[in-house]
Amino acid sequence: MGPTEINGLPAHVLLVHVVVMLIPITALLLLASAVWPTARRRIGVVLPVVALISLISVPMTANAGEWLAGQMGGGSPLVGRHASLADQLLPWTVGLFLVSVAVWAVHRFLPAARTGNSKTALTVGLAVLSLVVAIGSVITVYRVGDSGAKAAWDGVVSAAP
């Protein structure tokens, strides 16, 4: 599922940048759309499209990472920790996508929500859910990225010049 190498480089090293950038961007777009009517009108269908690209990028990056770990002979315990944390990212990204679609669809297709003045239980609930999945997905991306950086650079760079 997806490339394992791009121009001779491990695809994971390149694809990880898509994940690290798009998930926080998606989270910000989702929060803006959920609570700010002007932003919601301007962002429009871009929100679910970016969320879908984020969602697709996670398994592609994970697949490339599994291939890379296999090429390295399974890796160290740090690589194992990184892989374990990375397994937690897909559920958050699925949630980010589903809530993004819901926020867009509710405000696009429900007349009461379209005015931007609606404070129904549905719009408030979606705003709270948006906050939860946005924070959860960004924290998980941070944790996965931090563990990946430690796995890649542990023992490679010396503290002394």
N, C-alpha and C positions, 0 to 999 in steps of 0.2 A: 504494500500500500504506500505508494509514493517513492520518490527517489532515495537511494542510500548514498549516492555520490553525485556531486555536481562539479564538473570540470576537474575531476580527480580529488576533490576535497570531500571529507565526510559531510553529507547533507545535514546531519544533525547540528553541526557547528554553524551552519548558515540559517537553517530553518528556525533555530531557537530564537533568533532575532525577531522573526515574525511574531512568535508567541509573546515574547517579552514586550513588544511594542503594542500589538493589537489588543491584547486582553485589557491592559489598563486604559487604552483609548476607548474600547467598547464600554468599559465600566463607567468612564466619564460621560460618554454619550448617553448611556442608559440613565444615569443619575440626572443629567440635565433634562432629558426627555420626560422623566417621571415627575419632576417637580417644577419645571419652568416652561409654561405654555409657548413663549416666543421661541425658545430653543427647540422645543418639540416640533413646531411648525417648520423651522429651518432644517432641522436634522432629517425629519421625515423617514422615508424608507431606507435611508442610509444606515440607520441603527440596526435593523435586522440583517441587512446585507453584511455589514462589518462583523456583527455577531456570528453570522454563518461562516465567514472566512476565518474568524478566530476559532470556531468550533472545528472546522476542517483541519486547521493547522496543527492542532494538538495531537491527534493520532498520527499524522504524518511525521511530526517531529519525534514522537515517542517511538515509532517504528524505525526511524533512522537512528535514534539513540540506542535501541536494542541491537541493531546491526553493528553499530560502532562498538558497543560493549563486547559483542561477540568477536569482533576483529581484534580486540585488545585482550582476549583470553578471559573475559568475564569481569576483569577489573578488580579494584580494591574494595574494601568495605565502604569507602566513601562513595564509590560508584554505585554500590548496592543501596546505600542510603538515598542517593540522588534518584535512583530508579523507583524506590519505594515512595518517596515524596511525589515524584512525577505521576504516579498512579492516582494520586488524589486530585490532580488537575482536571481531568476529563469531566468528572461529575460537576465541578464548579462551572466549567465552560458550557456544559449542557444547560445548567441552570441559567447562566448568563444569556444564552441564546433564547431559551424558552421565555424568560421574563422580558427580554428585549422585544420578541415578537408580540407578547401579550400587551406590553405598554404601547407599542406602535398600533396594534390592531384595535385596542379599546379606544384610543384617542382618534383613530382614523374612521372607525365604523360605528361607534356609539354616539349619537347626537348630543347627549347630555355631557359626555366627556370631551367632546370636540370643542366646546366653547372655552374651555380652559378655566372656567369658574366653578366647575363641579368638584365637590368635596365628598363624593359618594364613598361608601365603604370600599368599593372596588378600586377607585383611584388612589385612596389612601393606602389600602392594602398593597397595591402594586408599587407604590412609592417605598413602603417599608421593605417589601420583598426585593426591590431594586437595590436598596441600600445594603441589605444582607448579602446578596449574591455579588454585588460590586466589591464590597470589602473582602468577602471570602475569596473571591477569585484573584484579587490583587495580592492579598497576603500569601496565597498559595503559590502564585507565580514568583513572588519574592523568595519564598522558602526553597522552592525547587531550583531557582536560579542561583541562589547562594550556595546550596549544596553542590550544584553542578560546577560552580566556579572553584569551590574547595576541592572537589574531586579532580578537576583538570589541573589545578595549579599547586596542589599540596606537594611540597618538596621540590618544586621546579624553580621557584624564585627564592633567592636567599635574602634574608633581612639585612645582612651585612654587605657593604659594597665590594 
